[in-house]
Structure formats: C-alpha cells, structure tokens
Amino acid sequence: MATATPTIPSAGPIRGSRSFLSRLRDGDEIARLITLVFAASVVLITILLVCELWINSALPRQKFGLHFFVTQVWDPVMDEYGALPFVYGTLVTSAVALLLAVPLGIGAAIFLAELAPPRVSDSLQFFIDLLAAVPSVIYGLLGVFIVVPMMRTVIFPALNKPFGYLPIFKGPSYGVGFFTAGIVLAIMVIPYIISVSREVLLSVPQDQREAALAVGSTRWESTWKVVVPFAKTGIMGSIFLALARALGETMAVTMVIGNTPKITASLFAPGYSIAAVIANEFTEATGDLYLQSLIALGLVLFLLTFILNGLARLLILVTTQKGSGVSN
Amino acid sequence: MAARLRWRKFVSNLMLTMTGVCAFVSVAVLFFILGYLLFNGGTSINWAFFTQLPKPVGEAGGGMANAIVGSAKLLLAASLFGVPIGFLGGVYLAEFSGSVVASVVRYAADLLNGVPSIVIGIFAYSLVVLPFKHFSTLAGAFALGLMMIPITLRSTEEFLNGVPRMLREGAMALGASKWQTIASVIVPAAYRGILTAILLALARVAGETAPLLFTAFGNRFWSQGWGQPTASLPVMIFTYAVSPYEDWHRQAWAAGLVLLGLILIINIVARTILSRGIAVPR
C-alpha cells in the first residue's frame, strides 16, 4: 500500500567483499540464508495459493467450460452450476457502491487536501483511518438492523412512487437486495477513496495551484480545472482500489443482499454475489462438482481483484512520481 | 463582467462548501457507527456475556466466553505464524536481497495483500482442513496469519530502510558483523514503527470473519486444544445477527461493541502513542 513515508535515499544495504567462508564464520551468511528462507516462503505461499485454486476448480472447468459464466442455473440438486447470477450481483452492487462513494469520497479528499489546514486535515484523516479499520461484519450488523429497515420504509417508497415505472425501481421491496448491499459497500470503500485520493492530491506541486490562481481563477476553478486533472490518474487508481475491495467484500454483502441467485433488473430485488455464495454454501457443499464450482467462483474473484489491484497500483505510482518529478 | 465574476465566486464558494460537507458526512459515519454500537451494545452487555457459554437455541441468556477465548487463541496462533515470516522476510528485503529477488518477493506480498479474505479462507480450507479432515483452530489461525504476512513484511522493510546509514556505518566501524549490526542496531532503531505495523495488522485480522467461516468454523462449547473447531467473536456476530432470535440479536450487538472497541483501541494506541513522529502505513 502507498504510504507517506519519505524514502531516505542514502539508506541501503552495505555489501562487503569478503569471501563466503569468512562471512559464514561470523554468522552473516547464516543470517542471510535464514531470512531468505522466510522471504522465499512468502513467494511460495502465493504460488501455492494460485495453484490450489486452479487445481481445485478443474471439474467445473472441464464440465462447463466458459458456459459456466453464461449459465443462470445454480441447482445443487441437479448438480448444475452457472456463475452468471453471482457475477451479475457482484458487478451491480459494486457499481452502485462506486456511484455513491466516488463523488462523496473525492469531494472529501479535495476538502482534506486543498482546503482544510494541515492540522485539521491530519486529524480528520485519523478518523478516516479508524473508519477503514472497522471490520466488515460490524458494517453488516449495522446494515441488517439500520439500512435494511430504512430501505423498506423510507428509501424504497420514496423512489418507487415517482419512478416506479422504471424497471430498476420496480417493487416490491423486502429491504434486502442489490441497492442495500451497494449502500453498505459504498460506506465501506469511502475511506479508501479518501485516503488514497488525498495523498495523490497532496503530491500535486504547489506551483500548479499558484499558476492557476495567478491567471485569475477562483479557488474552486484552480482545484477542479488544474489540480484534479493533474491528479486524475491517481484518483482513478484510488477508485480501482475501492472497486477491488467492493468486489471481494464478503460479510457485509452476505448479510444484506438477500441471498437469492436471480438476475433481476430491479435494484430493490434480492440477489446474490460471488463472495456471498461462497460464504453461505461452502461448508454445506456436498459433492465434488458443487465444492469445485464454488472454488472456481473464488478463482474468478481472485483474478478480478488481482487485475484491478495491479492497475490501481500502477496508476497511483505514475501520478505520485509525476508530482515528485516536477518539484517537491 | 461583474455579474460573471460574482457568479464564479458564488460557484467557487458553493463547491468548496460541498467538499466540506462530503468530508463532514464521511467522518460523521464513524461517530454514528460508534454511537449506535455504544447505545445498542451498551444496553445489552452484561457479566454473563463474558463468563458464560452460549445457551441452547431458543433459550434466552448465556454469553460468548468461548468465542472471546477462541478469538484470543486464533490471534495468538496467527501472530506466531504470520509475524516471524513477515518480519524476517522484511529483514531479508531490506538488508540482504538483490533487486530482482526483492521485487519478486514484494510483488508476491502485494498480491497476497490484495487477495479477498474469502479466497484466503478457501486456500486455508484446501491446505489445512482437507488433509486433516476436520475444521480446526489451527486452520483458522493459518488463514489469519496469512493475512498478517504482507502487512508485516512491507512495513518491516520500509522502517528498516528508514534507519539512517550513519547508524549502520557506525556499528560496522566498531567491528560488528552484518547480522550483529542488524540485530543490535538497526532493528532496535526501527522497532517502534514495526511494532505499530504489527499491531495494526493484528487489529485488521481480529475483525476478519470470512476466512474463519470454513476453517475455524464455530463451536457452541469450549474448544479443547488446537485441533478442534472454535467459536470466534466475528463469526458469532454474523450467525447471531442473521438469526431470527431477539436475544441473539442483543448478544450480537454486545459482541459487536466488544470487537469494535478492541480494534479501535489497538488502532488508537498504535497510531498515536507508539508511532509518534513516524508515518504509519495504511
């Protein structure tokens, strides 16, 4: 993860040019080998993780192939499995979450980076960090007992009355469903968007702001037309990071999405997500094909987050280096 | 022109106020969560919660003593597994490695850090649960420990790299060998940052539920030893919250308050007291 720690250029390993034997005698070589074993084990564990997922999902790959992703049926009794309802649920809930979280998160990040005095900004960031530390099962708990009833009694009627003719707002609503999961996810990813975007915005060189103000733009114009475009790629990175988190989030979604493997246009209908179906059915999966289909879903989730995280890291790196390259 | 300027200034002030509102709302969520948990958890927590086993389904009362002990056991074993690998691996990255090996290890750690926790659960299941043919405390601890490795590794490396070169040179000039330098000068100089990062990693996995669902599973009784399934606070919150019983909901709130309180206290202590003057990784 990106951190604010300045790297000290002079600090690096000092390498001696003594012989292997003399290094072995005073223990350096032993220390090196021991730590090497532990470092290598991290790589091994990661490789093993990918292998286990791949090997243990062989059955559905052979039996369904790519049809796995376009089949809507999820029927343990007939031993038929398709991933489409879960992929759909994961994508829809994540999209709703981003639609709600991105404007709010970027707005807050702009406030923290551009407007708030450093002390205020730092203490608000402290609370944002605490918010990111709240475990997902707590969000799920609050989702079940606050968001779900509110959805049923306030939000759904308010949207259904004027817009009920639109398929995405069709009823009835049970409180649980895609939209509820999206709201809870949005609250969960906002801290990530804020933290990373704030850091990226802070890395924009001061001359950019001064130049914009000097040619007569207002404070907002300099922020929105100069600073934000400068940090655009990094902010995109923070959004990808948030998306990866939203896709892989399990507990909070499981508790509020309704757990029904159906594809419905209505955002208020109950649905299912990849992570939720693994969490709910893994322990009761009887039969190899059933279990391996769930593991195949896990593999899909892994690949999705792997790609998104990689992209996010790249984008954030590009922006923060662009900032430090110009001045700092 | 004046009207146009007034309009631009108005837009500027409006939008800047909006960003302030966004920041306020985001931070307010934290206090809302805290307040709601304090209110609901505070009214439902009692002595029995900490000292008694869960009552049979449908009976009111009982507590989560086994889940509290179970969580503690899981976290202890997870740290014993995850911290040494992360720490020593970090020492290797910072002090011994060439750039190719280092970037491979770093990449693997970042990849592991981004793996969704439910997938970590699947991995622990197929690696530990399947061969032993039953759910166990150790399997859960393995899953949680895996999640601690990348955080510990990257922050150890970072804080060791932050130790000024003069300290290294000073130690070596006195005739210390490299590992003596590391053990007696460099690591002690960086220990506060590393300890902070380890505490934050611990706080993060303390609330993890998904990797425990099919590794540590759950248990309504005391878990004997390390080879048996065990209850844990996060899993208990999950099962109690989605259950239809009023009294279980009450206990879920109590457990939520205890868990969140613990995690926030660790976070606050680590971030404010331990890390005074050091940048803390997020």
Interface residues (C-beta under 8 A of the other chain):
Chain A: M1 A2 T3 A4 T5 P6 T7 I8 S10 A11 G12 P13 I14 G16 R23 D26 G27 D28 I30 A31 R32 I34 T35 L36 F38 A39 A40 S41 V42 V43 I45 T46 I47 L48 L49 E52 L53 N56 P103 L104 G105 I106 G107 A108 I110 F111 L112 E114 L115 A116 L124 F126 F127 I128 D129 L130 L131 A132 A133 V134 P135 S136 V137 I138 G140 L141 L142 V144 F145 I146 I187 I190 P191 I194 S195 T218 R219 W220 E221 T223 W224 A244 L247 G248 E249 T250 M251 T254 M255 A275 I278 A279 F282 T283 L294 I295 G298 L301 F302 T305 F306 N309 R313
Chain B: R8 K9 V11 S12 N13 M15 L16 M18 T19 G20 V21 C22 A23 V25 S26 V27 V29 L30 I33 Y36 L37 N40 P84 I85 G86 L88 G89 V91 Y92 L93 A94 E95 F96 S97 V101 V104 V105 A108 A109 D110 L111 L112 N113 G114 V115 P116 S117 I118 V119 I120 G121 I122 F123 Y125 S126 L127 L146 I149 P150 L153 R154 E158 N161 G162 V163 P164 R165 R168 E169 M172 S177 K178 W179 Q180 I182 L200 A203 R204 A206 G207 E208 T209 A210 L213 F214 F217 P234 I237 F238 A241 V242 H249 A252 W253 G256 L259 L260 I263 L264 N267 I268 R271 I278 A279 V280 P281 R282
